[in-house]
């Protein structure tokens, strides 16, 4: 079935479903295009924190972009958030049943020409189609950690109209992000497949007692010239999110070692989720 992409997207809002670490950062990038971004999250405190985050960073990030212009971000209910949106992008926790439900709900209430995307870190959008009547508009648009890491994976659900993929690839750079297409279905897309292997081995090294997280990060920074290592990066993402992703990879690859997931569960059981809880592999975060 063919799909007509939105021609008047510049005058229509983007909706972000999920106001966590990545949801609010995605909203920030879309808001630098000068338009309206609506955020929905079942948690009122998360919605408010997401709006505050965007408002505090919008002028600076838009100012760093060529042709960037601060837009407007608001929060509200789900139906209100998606009304007349040209793009609705889901950023809820990495739980398959939840994502299937969300996509079924969205498909029923969004505009006829709205594009439905998932920011899932590890699930292909083909997994979310059980209750979707229009899969030709569904795809993955996976962000990393904007506004500093602005690469984006774009991947078909297997039934995505080619016009939708081409439209997204051409349009996303207008919001300061750089899309790369995964040309066949790939768990972890492009960069994340490489990152998953690095991350898993780093966790294994610490789980075996070979080194501390700080040792691994220190060597990583010395040898790569980067400012942050894998454990700092995991703290930023959230260790609960990292574990969800690792559990999904392990389902597909039962040969993966269990020790990295055991290590993550230990930190999570002690309330150490990373930056968002004030402590993770490191202790020097202000709780947000």
N, C-alpha and C positions, 0 to 999 in steps of 0.2 A: 504494500500500500504506500502511495506517495504521500509526502507531507509538504505543506507550504510553510516555509520559514517566515518568521515575523519580519515585516518590512518596515515597521514603525517602532523598532525597539528603542531608539534614542529617546522617545517620549514616554516610555513605559518603565515600570519598576522592575527590579530584580528582587526575588524573594529567597532568603536563606533560611532553611529549616534546621534549627539546631544552633545554639548560641554559645557553644563551648570554645575551646582554644582556637580551633581552626575556623569554626563558623564565623566568629567575630572578625577574624583576620580576612576571610574571604569577603565579608560585607564591607570591610574597609577598602579593599581594592576596587570593588564595583562602585563604591561611593566616590572614588577619585575621578570617575567619568562625568561627574556633575549632575547625575540623576538621583532618583529616589531608590533607596534600598530598604526593604522591610525584613525584619527578623522575627521569627517565631521560635519559641522554646516553651515547653510546658512549665518550666520554672520561671517565675516572675523575677527572682533575683538574678538568674542567668541572663534574662532579657535585658534587664536594667544595666547589668555589668557590661554586656556586649555593646549597648548603645553608648555607654560612657567611654568604653575603649575606643570606639570609632571616632567619637567626637573629640577625644583628646589627641588623637594621632592624625586625623584627616587632613588638616591644613598642611602639616609638615610633609606627609607622604604625597599628597597631591602636588605640592610645590616642587618636589623632586622629579616629578614626571613631566615629560614634554607634553604640552597640551592638557596637563592635569587640571582639574577644577573641582573644588570641594562640592559634594552633593549633600543629600539629606538622608539620615538613617532614622527609622522609627521602629517600634516594636508593637506587636499586638497579637490577636488571635490568629489561628491558622487560616481560616477562610478570608479574613481581612488581609493577611499577609500576601496571599497568592493572587488576589483579585487583579486581573488584567496584567499580571507579570508576564514578561516575554521569556524569562528564564527563572526556573525554580530549581534550586540546588540543595540537596539533602546533605546534612552533616550531623546525623544522629549517631549514637554509639554503634560499634561494629557488632551488631546482633542481627543475624539473618532474618529471624521472624519479624523483628521490629521493622527492618527495612522493607520487607515484603508488604507489610501492612501500610507503611507510610506511602509507598509508591502506588498501591491500590487506591488509597484515600486521595492522593494528589491527582491521579489520572482522572478521577471523577469530578474534581472541582476546579481545575485550572482552566485557563482560556484554551480555546480550540487549537490555537497555534503556539501555545507555550511549549518550550523545550524542558524536559525533565532530566535532571542530571543528578548523579550521586558523587559525593566526594569520598566514597569509601576507599580506604587505604589498601584493602586486601580482597574485596569481593568484586567480581565482574558484575556489571549491571544485568547480564543475562540471568542472574540468580533472583532478580526482583520482579519478574514479569508475571507471576502467578495470577495476580488480580488486575493486570494492566490491559486495557483494551486497545491502546495505541502505542505499541512498542516501537514504532517507527520514529518516535520522538524521544526515546530514552537512550541515554549513554552515560559513560563515566567522564567526569571532569574532576580530576584528582589534583588538589593543591598540596604543596609541601608546607612551607612556613613563611608565607608572606607577612610583612612587606619586604623581607630581606631575601627569601628564597622563592623566586617567582616563576619557576618552571611549573608547567601543568601537563599532566598526562591526559590525553583524550582517547577514548576507546569505545568502539561500537558495542551494543548489546547483542549483536548478531543479526538484528532486524532493523537497526537504525538506518533511516533514509540517508543516502549519500549527501543530499543537499544539507541536511542537518549538520553532519560532520564538517563539510566544507564551510558552512556558515559560522560554526563555532570556531574553527581554526582561524578564520579571517577576522572575527569580531573580538575575540579575547584580548589581542594586543592593544585594543583601544582602552583597556582597563589596566594596563601596565603589567600584564602577565604574558608568558611565552609558552604557547602550546606545542606539544610534540605528540604525534599520533602513534599509538601502539597499533600496528597494522594487522594484528591477529590477537585473539583473546589471550591474555597473559595475566596470571595471578601475580600481583605486584607490579604490573605494567612494565616500565622500562627501568628507571633509576631505582625504584624500590626493590626490584629483584636483586640488584647488586648490593644495595644498602642492607637488605634483610640478611644476606650472608655475612656481611661484616658485623652487623649488630649481634647476630646469633653467636658468632665465634667470640666476640668480646664478652658476652654474657657467660659463655662456657669457660673462658679463661678465668673470670672472677669466681664462678661457681666452683671450679676445681681448686681455688685457693692459690693459683699461680701468681695473681696480681690483684691489686685493688682497683676500683673504678678510676681513682685518681691517677694511678700508675698508667693504666691503659690510655686515658685521655692525654696525659702528659707526653707520652711517647708519640701518640697520634699527632699531636700538635707540632712537636719537634720535627717529625719526619714528613709531614704534609705541608707545614706552613700555615695551616688553618688555625683559627682562634679557639675553636671548640671541638671537643672530641665526642665519640659516640655516646658516652654516658650523660654528658651535658645535653646532648640532643634528645636522648630518651626522656630526660627530666622535663624538657620543654614540651614534648608531645604529651606526656602523661603516662606513667607506668601501667595504669589500668588499660589505656588504649594500646600500648605496646604489647601487653599480655593478650588482649583480644586478638590482635593481629597474629601473634605467634601461635595462638591456639588454632586459628584458621589455617595457617600454613601447615601445622602439625597434622591436621585432619587430612590434608591432601598429601602430606609427606610423612607418614608414620615413622620413617627412619630417622627423622630429626631428633636430636638428643633432648631429653626431658629436663636436664639440669638448668638451662636458661629460664624455662617457665617456672621451675621450682624457686629459683632465685627471685624472679619477679613477684611471685605470690607471697614470698616472705616479706618483701618491702611493702607490698600493698596491705598485707594483714596488719602491719604496724602503722598504717595510715600515711605512709610515705609514698605519695603519688607523683612527686616531682614539684615543679614550680607552683602548680595550682594549689597544693596543700602546704607549701612552705618548706618541704623537705622531700628528698628522694634519695638518689645516690649521693647528693650533696645536701648540706644543711643551710646554705647561705642565701636562701630566697626569702623575700618578703611575701607573706601569704596573700594570695589574691582571691 
